[in-house]
Amino acid sequence: MLLLLTIVQNEDAPGLAARLVEQKLRLTQINSSGGLFGTGSAALLLGIEEAEFDAVIDAIHATCKTRTKFVNPWPTPEPPHVYFAPVEVEVGGAVVFGVPVERFVHISGGSDAAAAAPQADTPTAQQSEGRRDAMRLMVAIVRGEDADNVIGELLAAGHRLTRINTTGGFLRRGNATLLIGVEAQQVDEVIGLIQAACRPRSEAAPLEKGIPEYAANVFVLDAPYFVRV
């Protein structure tokens, strides 16, 4: 499995999101800006099987176009501030990063541990015993109404995290993406905390609603380089 980070221009994001939803793929959008001139962009996160990669690239080719824009460069930082005339630049297209996913977990919420079982073809923490000394980056996409409770439980247990307010699917329903750095042996503990802190969902939400199918989706990524400064 791959976690794709796809950076596109704001103008192209709705069309790409709609096309990916048509392909039965779920995504999370992060509004951002890019480059020296701060042009508007959107970063899309989506988990796919490797066999789906070419279809995603085809969707990006079909919806993301290059174009020229006039943008205002930032003034010089030191006084006297010098303001520059608008500059014509080429923007658009897309940049795609694909990161292998070590483990992917759907979380339905509530106290039932079985509801947070890993996907069948991904290794568990016990199967990765030989690499317990490595760090993991956990990317947890949580429904907005559960986010504060999940964050409170993780902080109370001593886990540090970064929250990014994001939107999911074509209809842009609110959710939160949590970035959590943990040691490999702590992955199961964090999954259990998220599971218990999310309210249970008895039925999966349909894809066309544009919201996560589960209370949370968690991607576990290998992070061999980790430095706390």
NORRA-V32503 format. One record per residue. SS is DSSP state (a for helix, b for strand, c for the rest). PHI is phi in whole degrees, -180 to 180 (none if undefined). OMEGA is omega in degrees with one decimal (999 if undefined). Layout:
((SS/PHI/OMEGA) (SS/PHI/OMEGA))
This chain:
((c/none/179.2) (b/-124/166.9) (b/-104/-178.9) (b/-99/168.8) (b/-111/-175.5) (b/-115/-177.9) (b/-106/-177.1) (b/-133/176.0) (b/-76/-179.3) (a/-54/-177.5) (a/-64/-175.7) (a/-93/-172.9) (a/-61/-178.8) (a/-62/179.7) (a/-65/178.3) (a/-67/179.3) (a/-60/180.0) (a/-63/-179.4) (a/-66/179.2) (a/-67/176.1) (a/-64/176.1) (a/-61/178.0) (c/-86/177.8) (c/65/176.7) (c/-109/179.1) (c/-102/-176.0) (c/-147/175.4) (b/-128/-176.2) (b/-108/175.0) (b/-116/176.2) (b/-75/-173.1) (b/-152/173.5) (b/-141/-172.4) (b/-136/170.5) (c/76/-179.0) (c/-61/-174.7) (c/-96/173.4) (c/64/-179.8) (b/-67/-175.6) (b/-68/178.5) (b/-146/177.0) (b/-133/175.9) (b/-107/-179.5) (b/-106/174.1) (b/-104/173.9) (b/-151/177.1) (b/-97/-177.3) (b/-137/167.7) (c/-80/-177.6) (a/-58/-180.0) (a/-67/-179.6) (a/-91/-173.3) (a/-60/-177.3) (a/-62/179.1) (a/-65/177.1) (a/-66/178.4) (a/-62/177.2) (a/-62/178.7) (a/-64/178.4) (a/-66/177.7) (a/-59/-175.3) (a/-76/-171.5) (a/-118/-174.0) (c/-106/-174.7) (c/-117/172.3) (b/-82/179.7) (b/-155/177.6) (b/-105/-179.9) (b/-138/169.0) (b/-100/-178.8) (b/-124/179.5) (c/-94/176.8) (c/-64/177.1) (c/-67/176.0) (c/-69/177.4) (c/-63/-172.8) (c/-71/-175.3) (c/-98/175.7) (c/-69/-3.3) (c/-73/-176.8) (c/-69/178.6) (c/-108/179.9) (c/-103/-175.5) (c/-103/177.0) (c/-69/176.9) (c/-54/-177.6) (b/-116/176.5) (b/-84/-179.8) (b/-131/175.6) (b/-96/178.7) (b/-128/176.9) (b/108/-172.9) (c/72/-179.1) (b/-159/171.4) (b/-123/-175.3) (b/-124/172.9) (b/-111/176.6) (b/-115/-177.5) (b/-119/177.2) (b/-61/179.8) (c/-99/178.8) (c/-75/-176.4) (b/-154/-179.9) (b/-133/-173.5) (b/-130/166.9) (b/-89/178.5) (b/-120/-178.8) (c/-93/179.2) (c/94/-179.5) (c/98/-173.1) (c/-93/-177.5) (c/-78/-177.6) (a/-63/-179.2) (a/-65/-179.3) (a/-72/178.8) (a/-112/-178.8) (c/-71/178.7) (b/-71/172.9) (c/-58/-168.1) (c/-61/-173.9) (c/-98/177.8) (c/-114/-176.9) (c/-74/173.5) (c/-87/178.8) (c/-61/-179.9) (a/-66/179.5) (a/-72/178.8) (a/-102/-173.2) (a/-54/-175.5) (a/-69/-177.1) (a/-121/-176.9) (c/-66/-178.1) (c/-79/-177.7) (c/-84/175.6) (b/-90/175.7) (b/-126/170.0) (b/-103/178.2) (b/-101/176.7) (b/-108/-175.9) (b/-109/177.8) (b/-101/-168.7) (b/-119/175.4) (b/-60/-174.3) (a/-56/-176.4) (a/-71/178.8) (a/-101/-168.0) (a/-59/-176.8) (a/-63/179.9) (a/-66/178.7) (a/-62/-179.4) (a/-62/179.2) (a/-60/179.9) (a/-67/-179.7) (a/-67/178.7) (a/-65/179.2) (a/-64/179.0) (c/-87/175.6) (c/91/-179.4) (c/-95/175.7) (c/-90/-178.4) (b/-156/172.7) (b/-123/179.3) (b/-100/172.9) (b/-121/176.4) (b/-74/-172.8) (b/-134/176.6) (b/-131/-176.7) (b/-121/172.1) (c/73/-176.8) (c/-67/-177.0) (c/-87/171.2) (c/59/173.6) (b/-70/-175.2) (b/-71/170.3) (b/-150/179.0) (b/-131/175.0) (b/-107/-177.9) (b/-107/175.3) (b/-105/-172.8) (b/-129/175.7) (b/-96/-176.8) (b/-140/168.9) (b/-74/-173.4) (a/-57/-177.4) (a/-73/179.2) (a/-96/-175.3) (a/-60/-178.9) (a/-63/178.2) (a/-62/-178.8) (a/-65/177.7) (a/-61/178.3) (a/-63/178.4) (a/-65/178.9) (a/-65/179.0) (a/-57/-176.4) (a/-71/-175.7) (a/-84/179.4) (c/-90/176.3) (c/-69/-174.5) (c/-67/174.6) (c/-113/-177.5) (c/-81/-179.3) (c/-133/177.1) (c/-73/177.5) (c/-73/179.7) (c/-67/-176.2) (a/-58/-174.8) (a/-67/176.5) (a/-74/176.8) (c/73/179.7) (c/-127/-177.7) (c/-59/179.7) (c/-70/-176.2) (c/-120/175.9) (c/-64/178.9) (b/-157/170.4) (b/-123/-174.7) (b/-124/174.1) (b/-106/177.2) (b/-111/-176.5) (b/-117/174.5) (b/-68/180.0) (b/-129/-175.8) (c/-67/178.1) (c/-113/-178.8) (c/-143/179.9) (c/-135/172.2) (c/-104/-174.7) (c/-107/999))
